[in-house]
Amino acid sequence: MLAELASHESFTLQQRGLGIGRKFGCGLFLPHRNIKAVNDPE
């Protein structure tokens, strides 16, 4: 998970991809309001 990226960093990452699947268009970008909500076990 990536957090607290600037807008231009997020855009560059989505253009270039990340990891071995980047050439296949793999990846899902979902905005989160707060990283704590992701790490909080309920």
C-alpha positions as CSV (number, residue, x, y, z in Angstrom):
1,M,0.0,0.0,0.0
2,L,1.2,3.5,-0.8
3,A,0.1,6.5,1.1
4,E,0.4,10.2,1.2
5,L,1.6,10.7,-2.4
6,A,1.5,14.1,-4.0
7,S,-0.9,14.4,-7.0
8,H,2.0,14.4,-9.5
9,E,3.6,11.3,-7.8
10,S,0.3,9.4,-8.0
11,F,-0.2,10.3,-11.6
12,T,3.4,9.2,-12.5
13,L,3.0,5.9,-10.7
14,Q,-0.3,5.2,-12.5
15,Q,1.4,5.9,-15.9
16,R,4.6,3.9,-15.3
17,G,3.2,1.1,-13.2
18,L,4.8,-0.8,-10.3
19,G,6.1,-4.3,-10.1
20,I,6.3,-7.2,-12.6
21,G,2.7,-6.8,-13.8
22,R,3.1,-3.2,-14.8
23,K,3.4,-4.1,-18.5
24,F,0.0,-5.9,-18.3
25,G,-1.9,-3.1,-16.8
26,C,-2.2,-4.8,-13.4
27,G,-3.0,-2.7,-10.4
28,L,-5.9,-1.1,-8.7
29,F,-5.8,2.5,-7.4
30,L,-8.3,3.2,-4.7
31,P,-8.3,6.5,-2.8
32,H,-8.4,6.3,1.0
33,R,-9.2,9.2,3.3
34,N,-7.0,7.9,6.1
35,I,-4.5,5.1,6.2
36,K,-5.5,4.4,9.8
37,A,-8.8,3.0,8.6
38,V,-7.0,0.4,6.6
39,N,-4.7,-0.7,9.5
40,D,-7.4,-0.7,12.2
41,P,-8.7,-4.2,13.0
42,E,-12.4,-4.0,13.9
